[in-house]
Amino acid sequence: MIRRIGLVILTLLLLVPSVVTAENNISVLDSSVEIYFPTTLIFNLEAESSADIIDARLHYQVDKMNYASVTSEGWADFTPAGQVKTSWVWDMRKASLPPGTAITYWWTIKDAAGGELETAPAIVHFDDGRYHWQSLTEGKLTLFWYEGDDSFAKELMDACKEGLARLTRDIGTYPEKPIKIYIYASAEDLQGAMIFPMEWTGGVAFTEFSIIAIGVSPSRLDWGKRALVHELTHLVVHQATFSPYGRLPIWLDEGLAMYNEGEPNPFFQSWLEKAISENKLISVRSLCSPFSAEPEKAYLSYAESYSLVEYLLDNYGQGKMLDLLTLVKQGNTYDEALTQVYGFDIDGLDTCWRETLVAPPVIAVSRSPERSEGKAWQSYPALIAVLSALATVLVLWGALALEEWTWRRTCRKRLAGGNRL
């Protein structure tokens, strides 16, 4: 296993044969790409002509989901001459790429005599060369890892396949294009693969690139399987609903991912039950927008999202859920889509869903008449001790849930801005 500190340079020499025609005396002597993951890509060019070369431009396309074909340009800086050696540098601090991204590129070169040459397209992969990756491919999923044995990778792959099977069965969606999954051995290793990562980042779903990068050590396999299924659901649903006309409400996007993980998380369930008993549920209309940054409200938002998706699937089935996703993709408003499929709008969903919720039973504690006034709590030291212990457990439990929630929520915010090229 190879681990190196600092930047790793991977030079891809793409030997391009000289091109000489009656109308064109320009020859490409060399083309190469240097990868300094994760910060820089350097595209090098060496060319010559019988007349001074006056212009050299790099054209490139990134393999990601776009509403239209996008070709970007980079202008190489050099002094005009009969033979030039130049380069164009892509600084990832301005537009970062996830590991494994494929970039198709070519050069156009002009000389002072009016000659012009366009090189054949070539492909470079922005790979993380700091580790010796192994890979496992099944169907449209490819999983890359470098720490842990084959059984470790197989368990993660099996969890992903089971999640995809549930997704197809319960919602009717499936992967429409290949998905790459990079398993880093720790959150620290993962953060080393990112530009300006948050210190708590443990995983990233690059939905537009169909790439997942996550830190999962062999000792945290159970957590890793749930987290992978969650992010995989986001990718597949994003592929199925990708459109310039509309996006899913946040509660539906997160609810589908949580529902597809399997059994509900008891921690989030406890927050839902608490809100029901205290009559402090967040309205469904509010949950259409990004969730609150306050942890308590965020916990409840995720808990309600799961419950809402569970309500729709249990009562109306897979077909209507797929219809709902299709209508939102086509640009219908949330109210329009819900009304066409289910017969109620967002507020109607709120009302119908709440009617199915049952508050947890309240355990009554009887008190003697003489202790009914004043500091009655002092007569229940055992109860106080139990409640104190329970509070401690909930705090620890909450810390674990917060770890999952923060990397999911934070990374999705980063994707909404920094990864647009």
C-alpha positions in Angstrom: 0.0 0.0 0.0 1.5 3.4 -1.0 1.1 6.4 1.2 3.0 9.6 0.3 2.9 12.9 2.0 2.5 16.0 -0.1 1.5 16.4 -3.7 1.9 13.5 -6.1 2.7 14.2 -9.7 1.2 11.9 -12.3 2.3 12.8 -15.8 0.3 11.4 -18.7 2.3 11.6 -21.9 -0.1 11.7 -24.8 2.1 11.4 -27.9 0.4 13.2 -30.7 1.9 12.5 -34.2 2.9 15.5 -36.2 0.3 16.7 -38.6 1.5 18.3 -41.8 -0.8 19.1 -44.8 -0.5 21.3 -47.9 -2.4 24.0 -46.1 -1.0 23.4 -42.7 2.6 23.3 -41.5 1.9 23.1 -37.8 3.2 20.1 -35.9 2.5 19.0 -32.3 5.7 17.6 -30.8 4.3 16.8 -27.4 1.2 17.0 -25.2 1.1 15.9 -21.6 -0.9 16.5 -18.4 0.5 16.8 -14.9 -1.9 15.9 -12.0 -1.2 17.5 -8.6 -4.2 16.0 -6.8 -6.3 17.7 -5.4 -5.1 21.2 -6.3 -3.9 21.5 -9.9 -4.1 20.1 -13.4 -1.4 21.3 -15.8 -1.9 20.8 -19.6 1.4 21.1 -21.4 1.9 21.7 -25.2 5.0 21.8 -27.5 4.4 22.7 -31.1 6.3 24.1 -34.2 5.5 25.6 -37.5 7.2 27.2 -40.5 5.5 30.5 -39.5 5.4 31.9 -35.9 2.8 30.2 -33.7 0.6 33.0 -32.4 -2.3 31.3 -30.6 -2.8 28.0 -28.6 -6.0 27.3 -26.7 -7.0 24.3 -24.6 -10.6 23.2 -25.0 -12.1 20.8 -22.4 -15.3 19.2 -21.3 -15.9 17.7 -17.9 -17.9 14.5 -17.6 -20.8 15.7 -15.4 -24.6 16.2 -15.8 -25.3 19.4 -17.7 -28.5 20.8 -19.2 -26.5 21.4 -22.4 -23.1 20.5 -23.8 -20.5 22.8 -22.2 -17.0 23.3 -23.6 -14.6 25.6 -21.7 -11.4 27.2 -22.9 -8.0 28.0 -21.4 -5.6 30.3 -23.2 -1.9 29.4 -23.0 0.5 32.3 -22.4 3.7 32.4 -24.6 5.7 34.6 -26.9 5.0 34.0 -30.6 7.8 31.9 -32.3 8.3 29.1 -34.8 8.6 26.6 -31.9 6.7 27.1 -28.6 6.5 25.2 -25.3 3.7 26.3 -23.1 1.0 25.2 -20.7 -2.4 26.0 -19.2 -2.9 25.6 -15.4 -6.3 24.7 -13.9 -6.3 25.9 -10.3 -8.8 23.7 -8.4 -9.3 26.5 -5.8 -11.5 28.2 -8.3 -13.6 25.1 -9.4 -12.7 21.8 -7.7 -13.3 18.4 -9.1 -14.0 15.1 -7.2 -11.5 12.2 -7.5 -12.0 10.1 -10.6 -13.5 12.9 -12.7 -12.9 12.4 -16.5 -11.9 15.4 -18.6 -11.9 15.3 -22.4 -9.6 17.9 -23.9 -7.9 19.1 -27.2 -5.8 22.0 -28.4 -6.3 24.4 -31.3 -3.2 26.1 -32.6 -2.8 28.9 -35.1 0.3 30.4 -36.9 0.9 33.8 -38.5 0.5 32.3 -42.0 -3.1 31.4 -41.3 -2.5 27.8 -40.6 -4.6 26.1 -38.0 -4.5 22.7 -36.3 -6.9 21.0 -33.9 -5.6 17.9 -32.1 -7.6 14.8 -31.6 -9.6 14.7 -28.3 -7.9 12.9 -25.4 -9.2 11.9 -21.9 -7.5 12.4 -18.5 -8.9 11.2 -15.2 -8.3 13.4 -12.1 -7.3 10.5 -9.9 -6.1 10.6 -6.3 -2.6 9.1 -6.8 -1.7 9.2 -3.1 -3.1 5.7 -2.5 -2.8 2.3 -4.2 -6.5 1.8 -5.1 -8.2 -1.5 -5.6 -11.5 -1.7 -7.4 -14.7 -3.8 -7.5 -17.3 -3.4 -10.2 -20.8 -4.8 -10.3 -23.4 -3.5 -12.7 -23.2 0.3 -12.9 -21.4 0.5 -9.5 -17.6 0.7 -9.2 -16.1 0.8 -5.7 -12.5 1.9 -5.0 -10.7 1.3 -1.7 -7.2 0.9 -0.4 -7.5 -0.2 3.2 -9.3 -3.4 4.2 -9.5 -6.8 2.6 -11.8 -8.0 -0.2 -14.5 -8.9 2.2 -14.7 -5.3 3.4 -15.3 -4.1 -0.1 -17.7 -6.9 -0.8 -19.9 -6.0 2.2 -20.0 -2.4 1.2 -20.9 -3.4 -2.4 -23.6 -5.8 -1.2 -25.1 -3.0 1.0 -25.2 -0.7 -2.1 -26.8 -3.4 -4.2 -29.5 -4.0 -1.6 -30.1 -0.3 -1.3 -30.6 -0.1 -5.1 -32.9 -3.0 -5.1 -35.1 -1.4 -2.4 -35.0 1.9 -4.3 -36.3 0.2 -7.4 -39.0 -1.7 -5.5 -40.2 1.1 -3.3 -39.8 4.2 -5.5 -39.3 2.9 -9.0 -35.9 4.6 -9.7 -32.6 3.0 -10.7 -29.1 4.2 -11.8 -29.2 5.7 -15.3 -25.4 6.2 -15.6 -22.3 4.6 -13.9 -21.5 5.6 -10.3 -18.1 5.7 -8.7 -17.6 5.2 -5.0 -14.3 6.1 -3.3 -13.8 4.6 0.1 -11.1 6.5 2.1 -9.8 4.9 5.2 -10.6 7.8 7.5 -12.2 11.3 7.5 -8.7 12.8 7.6 -7.7 11.0 4.4 -10.9 12.1 2.8 -10.4 15.7 3.8 -6.9 15.6 2.2 -8.7 14.9 -1.1 -10.8 18.1 -0.8 -10.2 21.8 -1.3 -11.0 23.8 1.9 -12.8 20.9 3.7 -14.8 21.4 6.9 -13.1 19.7 9.8 -16.1 17.5 10.5 -16.5 16.4 6.8 -16.9 12.6 6.7 -18.3 12.1 3.2 -19.4 13.8 0.1 -22.0 13.1 -2.6 -21.1 14.8 -5.9 -24.5 14.3 -7.4 -23.7 16.0 -10.7 -20.6 13.9 -11.2 -22.2 10.6 -10.0 -19.3 10.2 -7.6 -19.3 9.5 -3.8 -16.3 10.0 -1.6 -16.5 8.9 2.0 -14.3 8.0 4.9 -15.1 4.4 6.1 -12.6 2.4 8.1 -13.1 -1.4 8.4 -13.9 -0.8 12.1 -16.9 1.3 11.2 -18.4 -0.9 8.6 -22.0 -0.8 9.9 -22.1 3.0 9.8 -20.5 3.0 6.4 -23.1 0.8 4.9 -26.0 3.0 6.0 -24.1 6.2 5.0 -23.3 4.8 1.5 -26.9 3.7 0.9 -28.1 7.2 1.9 -25.8 9.0 -0.5 -26.3 6.4 -3.2 -30.1 7.2 -3.0 -29.4 10.9 -3.5 -27.4 10.2 -6.6 -29.9 7.9 -8.2 -32.9 10.1 -7.4 -30.9 13.1 -8.7 -30.3 11.2 -12.0 -34.0 10.4 -12.3 -35.1 14.0 -11.6 -32.3 16.0 -13.2 -34.0 18.9 -15.0 -33.7 22.7 -15.5 -37.4 23.0 -14.6 -37.6 22.0 -11.0 -35.9 20.4 -7.9 -37.3 18.2 -5.2 -38.4 19.7 -2.0 -35.8 19.1 0.7 -38.1 16.9 2.8 -38.7 14.6 -0.1 -35.0 14.4 -1.1 -33.8 13.7 2.4 -36.8 11.5 3.3 -36.3 9.2 0.4 -32.6 8.8 1.3 -33.3 8.1 5.0 -36.2 5.7 4.1 -34.0 3.7 1.8 -31.4 3.2 4.5 -33.7 0.7 6.1 -35.1 0.8 9.7 -35.6 4.3 11.1 -32.8 5.7 13.2 -34.1 5.5 16.8 -32.4 8.8 17.6 -34.3 10.8 15.0 -37.5 8.8 16.0 -37.1 10.1 19.5 -37.1 13.7 18.3 -40.3 13.1 16.3 -42.1 11.6 19.3 -41.0 14.5 21.4 -42.3 17.1 18.9 -45.6 15.2 18.6 -46.1 15.1 22.4 -45.2 18.8 22.7 -47.2 19.8 19.6 -44.0 21.4 18.1 -43.9 19.7 14.6 -42.4 21.8 11.8 -44.9 22.4 8.9 -44.3 20.5 5.7 -44.2 23.7 3.8 -41.3 24.9 5.8 -39.5 21.6 5.2 -39.5 22.3 1.4 -36.7 24.8 2.0 -33.2 24.0 3.4 -33.2 22.8 6.9 -32.3 24.9 9.9 -28.7 25.1 11.1 -29.8 24.7 14.7 -29.1 21.0 15.6 -32.4 20.4 17.4 -34.5 21.7 14.5 -32.4 19.9 12.0 -32.9 16.6 13.9 -36.6 17.1 13.8 -36.5 18.1 10.1 -34.8 14.8 9.2 -37.1 12.8 11.4 -40.2 14.4 9.9 -38.9 13.9 6.3 -38.5 10.1 7.0 -42.0 10.0 8.4 -43.6 11.9 5.5 -42.0 9.6 2.9 -43.1 6.5 4.9 -46.6 7.9 5.1 -46.8 8.4 1.3 -45.3 5.0 0.4 -47.3 3.0 3.0 -50.6 4.6 2.0 -50.3 5.3 -1.7 -47.5 3.0 -3.0 -44.6 3.2 -5.4 -46.5 4.2 -8.5 -47.7 7.5 -7.1 -44.3 8.3 -5.7 -42.7 7.9 -9.1 -45.5 10.0 -10.6 -44.7 12.7 -8.0 -41.0 12.7 -8.9 -41.8 12.9 -12.6 -44.2 15.9 -12.2 -41.6 17.8 -10.2 -39.0 17.1 -12.8 -41.3 18.5 -15.5 -41.5 21.8 -13.7 -44.8 21.5 -11.8 -44.9 23.3 -8.4 -44.9 21.2 -5.3 -48.6 22.0 -4.7 -49.5 21.2 -8.3 -47.6 17.9 -8.3 -49.0 16.7 -5.0 -52.6 17.7 -6.0 -52.4 15.8 -9.3 -51.0 12.7 -7.8 -52.6 12.5 -4.3 -55.4 14.9 -4.4 -54.0 17.3 -1.8 -51.5 20.1 -1.8 -48.6 20.7 0.7 -50.9 21.9 3.5 -53.3 19.0 2.8 -50.4 16.6 3.1 -49.5 18.2 6.4 -53.0 17.7 7.7 -53.4 14.1 6.5 -50.0 13.1 7.8 -50.5 14.6 11.2 -53.7 12.7 11.7 -51.8 9.4 11.5 -49.3 10.4 14.2 -49.7 9.1 17.7 -48.1 10.7 20.6 -46.0 8.4 22.9 -47.8 7.4 26.1 -47.3 9.6 29.1 -46.2 7.8 32.3 -48.0 9.3 35.2 -46.2 9.6 38.6 -48.6 9.7 41.5 -47.8 11.9 44.5 -49.1 11.9 48.0 -51.3 14.8 49.0 -48.8 16.2 51.4 -46.2 16.5 48.7 -48.4 17.9 46.0 -47.2 21.4 46.8 -43.7 22.9 46.9 -40.6 21.0 45.9 -42.3 17.7 45.1 -39.4 16.7 42.8 -37.2 16.2 45.9 -39.3 13.1 46.8 -38.1 11.3 43.7 -34.3 10.9 43.9 -34.4 7.5 42.0 -36.5 9.0 39.2 -34.1 12.0 38.9 -31.1 9.6 38.7 -32.7 7.6 36.0 -33.6 10.7 34.0 -30.1 12.1 34.4 -28.6 8.9 33.1 -31.1 8.9 30.2 -30.1 12.4 29.3 -26.4 11.4 29.2 -27.2 8.5 26.8 -29.2 10.8 24.6 -26.4 13.3 24.4 -23.9 10.6 23.3 -26.5 9.2 20.9 -27.0 12.7 19.5 -23.3 13.2 18.9 -23.2 10.1 16.7 -26.3 11.2 14.8 -24.9 14.7 14.5 -21.8 13.3 12.9 -23.9 11.6 10.1 -26.1 14.7 9.7 -23.4 17.3 9.5 -21.3 15.7 6.7 -24.4 15.0 4.7 -25.9 18.5 5.1 -22.6 20.5 4.9 -21.3 18.7 1.8 -24.5 19.2 0.0 -24.2 23.0 0.6 -20.7 22.9 -0.9 -22.0 21.1 -3.9 -24.6 23.7 -4.5 -21.9 26.3 -5.2 -18.2 25.3 -5.3 -18.4 22.4 -7.7 -20.1 24.2 -10.5 -17.6 24.6 -13.3 
